[in-house]
Amino acid sequence: MLTYIAIDVSSAAKLLLTLGICSCTGMQRLFSYDQELRSVDIHLTAKDKRKGKLLGGVVLTVSGAAALGVGATIDPHRNGPLQYLAVSFLLSFDCLITLQFVLLVLELWVRFRSLNANLLQELPAPVEILPAPVARSPPEPGRLRQLLGAYAALRRAAGFLQGHFGLPVAFSVAHSLCCSTASCYELLLVQMRSRWVSRLPLSPSPANSAMWLTYHWLKLTTMALSCAALKEEASATGDHLLKASVLYERRRHELEGFLRLATYGQPLSFSAAGFLNVDRRLLVSALAILVTYLVILGQFTPRQ
């Protein structure tokens, strides 16, 4: 029950916030995001999207299974039909928003991988250090300009995605932390203080609390890992260009603009409305927050 209260308040707030953002922007940022990706696809020849589709299918399947598990373990008799429907609706909405963000991030990740594959074709890296310099054909200048345009378009697309999902992701992270703490507290009390379950607004089903905990940590994990993978793939572009600028001394001036944009510009990363960065460190911070609040709640739990 404590988890239901947490999801009712936070999910309702996120629902109103997301609807407000969509109505104010008119989905213009997402339309601009799609246009940038279309312009990128024109210049990328090695567009292997099978891995991205496979990852997207896995994320959809696992997230859908977790959401169905949460709905299946909710007791409709204890909470009433209206509350059951409200929780089911907010859970579906929360799952859709998270999946939309993760899948759009994976779309960017796939195209950055294609961009790096095209760069490696144009700028082959040396396999080993040779005692004498080896003559290599310089990269085609027109092709480098095309790849530079594709890289700039991908950076703009990431900016549109950040602008549209910044606040919803912040509420989603806070929502997951709140509900994860409530679910863990319920599980601990059911195991250690079973008498207080009937006196406090707690869920009587440990399976439901466990499914809530699984769902929210799965949501945090998919968001953090997808954004971290995109960040690493974008930083790899600068590494390839830096090695190429040393390899092609005679044509280095053609790489300088691309190199400055990729290595000296602001690193590509996603943030929850500027409050925190969404990457692997988010999981460590979330775990630390969870343990801290469980210890605090344990201090206020009656001994008898």
C-alpha positions in Angstrom: 0.0 0.0 0.0 2.9 2.3 0.7 4.2 1.7 -2.8 0.7 2.5 -4.2 0.7 5.8 -2.4 4.2 6.6 -3.8 3.3 5.7 -7.3 0.0 7.6 -7.2 1.6 10.9 -6.2 4.7 10.7 -8.3 3.2 9.2 -11.4 0.3 11.6 -11.4 2.8 14.5 -11.2 4.9 13.1 -14.0 1.8 12.5 -16.1 0.8 16.2 -15.7 4.3 17.3 -16.4 4.8 15.2 -19.5 1.4 16.3 -20.9 2.3 19.9 -20.2 5.7 19.6 -22.0 4.0 17.9 -25.0 1.3 20.6 -25.2 3.8 23.5 -24.9 6.3 22.2 -27.4 3.8 20.7 -29.7 6.1 17.7 -30.0 8.3 20.0 -32.1 11.5 18.7 -30.5 10.7 15.1 -31.4 9.8 16.1 -34.9 13.2 17.9 -35.2 14.9 14.9 -33.7 13.4 12.7 -36.4 14.4 15.1 -39.2 18.0 15.1 -38.0 18.1 11.3 -38.0 16.7 11.3 -41.6 19.4 13.7 -42.7 22.1 11.5 -41.0 20.9 8.3 -42.8 21.5 9.9 -46.1 25.3 10.2 -45.5 25.9 6.9 -43.6 26.5 3.9 -45.8 27.1 1.2 -43.1 23.8 1.3 -41.3 23.6 -2.0 -39.5 20.5 -1.6 -37.4 20.1 -5.3 -36.5 21.8 -5.0 -33.1 19.8 -1.9 -32.2 16.6 -3.7 -33.1 17.6 -6.7 -31.1 18.4 -4.6 -28.1 15.1 -2.7 -28.5 13.2 -5.9 -28.7 14.9 -7.2 -25.5 14.1 -4.0 -23.6 10.5 -4.0 -24.8 10.1 -7.7 -23.8 11.7 -7.5 -20.4 10.0 -4.2 -19.4 6.6 -5.5 -20.6 7.1 -8.7 -18.6 8.0 -6.7 -15.5 5.0 -4.4 -15.8 2.7 -7.3 -16.3 4.2 -9.0 -13.3 3.4 -5.9 -11.2 -0.2 -5.8 -12.4 -0.7 -9.5 -11.9 0.4 -9.3 -8.2 -1.8 -6.3 -7.3 -4.6 -7.3 -5.0 -7.7 -5.6 -6.4 -10.0 -6.5 -3.5 -7.8 -4.8 -0.9 -7.3 -1.6 -2.8 -10.6 -1.3 -4.6 -11.4 -1.4 -8.4 -10.9 2.3 -8.9 -7.5 2.4 -7.3 -6.5 -0.8 -9.1 -7.4 0.8 -12.5 -5.6 4.0 -11.5 -2.4 2.2 -10.6 -2.6 0.1 -13.8 -3.1 3.2 -15.9 -0.2 5.1 -14.3 2.0 2.1 -14.5 1.3 1.7 -18.3 2.0 5.4 -18.8 5.2 5.3 -16.9 6.4 2.3 -18.8 5.6 3.9 -22.2 7.5 7.1 -21.3 10.5 5.2 -20.2 10.5 2.9 -23.2 10.1 5.8 -25.6 13.2 7.5 -24.1 15.3 4.4 -24.0 14.5 3.4 -27.6 15.2 6.9 -29.0 18.5 6.9 -27.2 19.3 3.5 -28.8 18.4 5.0 -32.2 21.1 7.6 -31.6 23.5 4.9 -30.4 23.1 2.9 -33.6 23.8 5.9 -35.8 26.9 6.8 -33.8 28.1 3.3 -34.3 27.5 3.6 -38.1 29.3 7.0 -38.1 32.3 5.4 -36.4 32.3 2.5 -38.8 32.3 4.9 -41.7 35.2 6.9 -40.1 37.2 3.7 -39.7 36.7 2.9 -43.4 37.9 6.4 -44.4 40.7 6.6 -41.7 42.1 3.1 -41.2 44.1 2.9 -38.0 47.5 1.2 -38.0 47.6 -2.3 -36.7 51.1 -2.1 -35.3 53.9 0.3 -35.0 56.3 -0.1 -38.0 59.9 1.1 -38.0 59.4 3.1 -41.2 56.4 5.2 -42.2 53.9 3.5 -44.5 52.3 5.4 -47.4 48.5 5.6 -47.0 46.0 7.1 -49.2 44.5 10.3 -47.6 40.8 10.4 -46.8 38.4 11.8 -49.4 37.8 15.5 -48.5 34.1 15.5 -49.6 33.4 12.3 -47.6 34.8 13.9 -44.4 32.6 16.9 -44.8 29.6 14.6 -45.1 30.6 12.7 -42.0 31.1 16.0 -40.2 27.6 17.1 -41.1 26.2 13.7 -39.9 28.1 14.1 -36.6 26.7 17.7 -36.1 23.2 16.4 -36.9 23.5 13.7 -34.3 24.6 16.2 -31.7 21.6 18.4 -32.5 19.3 15.4 -32.3 20.7 14.5 -28.9 20.0 18.1 -27.8 16.4 17.9 -29.0 16.0 14.6 -27.1 17.5 16.1 -23.9 15.3 19.1 -24.2 12.1 17.0 -24.5 12.8 14.4 -21.9 14.9 16.3 -19.3 12.2 16.9 -16.8 10.3 13.7 -17.3 13.5 11.7 -16.8 14.1 13.6 -13.6 10.7 12.8 -12.3 11.1 9.2 -13.4 14.4 8.8 -11.5 12.8 10.4 -8.4 9.8 8.2 -8.8 11.8 5.0 -9.1 13.9 5.9 -6.0 10.8 6.6 -3.9 9.0 3.5 -4.9 12.1 1.3 -4.6 12.7 2.5 -1.1 9.0 1.8 -0.2 9.1 -1.7 -1.7 12.3 -2.6 0.1 10.9 -1.3 3.4 7.8 -3.4 2.9 9.8 -6.5 2.2 11.9 -6.0 5.3 8.9 -5.4 7.5 7.1 -8.4 6.2 10.1 -10.6 7.1 11.2 -8.9 10.3 8.1 -7.2 11.7 5.1 -9.1 10.3 2.8 -7.8 13.1 3.1 -4.2 11.9 2.0 -5.0 8.3 -1.7 -4.8 9.3 -1.2 -1.6 11.3 0.8 0.3 8.6 -0.3 1.2 5.1 1.8 -1.6 3.6 1.2 -4.1 0.9 0.3 -7.5 2.3 1.9 -9.3 -0.8 5.7 -9.7 -0.7 5.5 -10.8 -4.4 3.9 -7.4 -5.3 6.6 -5.5 -3.4 9.3 -7.6 -5.1 7.8 -7.0 -8.5 7.7 -3.2 -7.9 11.3 -3.2 -6.9 12.3 -5.3 -9.9 10.4 -3.0 -12.3 11.8 0.3 -11.0 15.4 -1.0 -10.9 15.0 -2.4 -14.4 13.8 1.1 -15.5 16.8 2.8 -13.9 19.2 0.2 -15.4 17.9 0.5 -19.0 18.0 4.3 -18.9 21.5 4.4 -17.3 23.1 1.8 -19.6 21.6 3.1 -22.8 22.8 6.7 -22.1 26.2 5.4 -21.0 26.6 3.4 -24.2 25.7 6.4 -26.3 28.1 8.6 -24.4 31.0 6.1 -25.0 30.2 5.7 -28.7 30.2 9.5 -29.2 33.5 9.9 -27.4 35.0 7.1 -29.6 34.5 9.4 -32.6 37.0 11.9 -31.1 39.5 9.1 -30.5 39.4 7.9 -34.1 39.9 11.5 -35.4 42.7 12.2 -33.0 44.6 9.1 -34.2 43.8 10.0 -37.8 45.2 13.5 -37.4 48.6 12.1 -36.5 48.5 9.5 -39.2 47.7 11.9 -42.0 50.1 14.8 -41.4 49.9 16.1 -45.0 46.1 16.4 -45.0 45.7 17.3 -41.3 44.0 20.6 -42.1 41.0 18.7 -43.5 40.5 17.0 -40.1 41.0 20.0 -37.9 37.4 21.2 -37.9 36.0 17.7 -37.3 38.6 17.1 -34.6 37.8 20.4 -32.7 34.1 19.7 -32.7 34.5 16.1 -31.6 37.2 16.4 -29.0 37.1 20.0 -27.7 33.4 20.4 -27.6 31.2 19.6 -24.6 31.0 15.8 -24.2 27.7 14.3 -25.2 25.8 13.2 -22.1 22.2 13.1 -20.8 21.0 14.7 -17.6 17.8 14.6 -15.6 17.0 18.3 -16.1 20.5 19.2 -15.0 20.1 17.6 -11.5 22.2 14.6 -12.3 23.8 12.7 -15.2 22.1 9.6 -16.5 24.9 7.1 -16.8 26.3 4.1 -14.9 27.1 6.3 -11.9 23.4 6.8 -11.5 23.0 3.2 -10.4 25.7 3.5 -7.7 24.1 6.7 -6.4 20.6 5.2 -6.4 21.9 2.2 -4.5 23.6 4.4 -1.9 20.4 6.5 -1.5 18.3 3.3 -1.1 20.5 1.9 1.6 20.7 5.3 3.4 16.9 5.7 3.6 16.4 2.1 4.6 18.7 2.7 7.6 16.8 5.9 8.5 13.4 4.2 8.2 14.7 1.3 10.3 15.6 3.7 13.1 11.9 4.9 13.2 10.4 1.4 13.1 9.0 0.2 16.4 10.9 -2.6 18.0 7.7 -4.4 19.2 
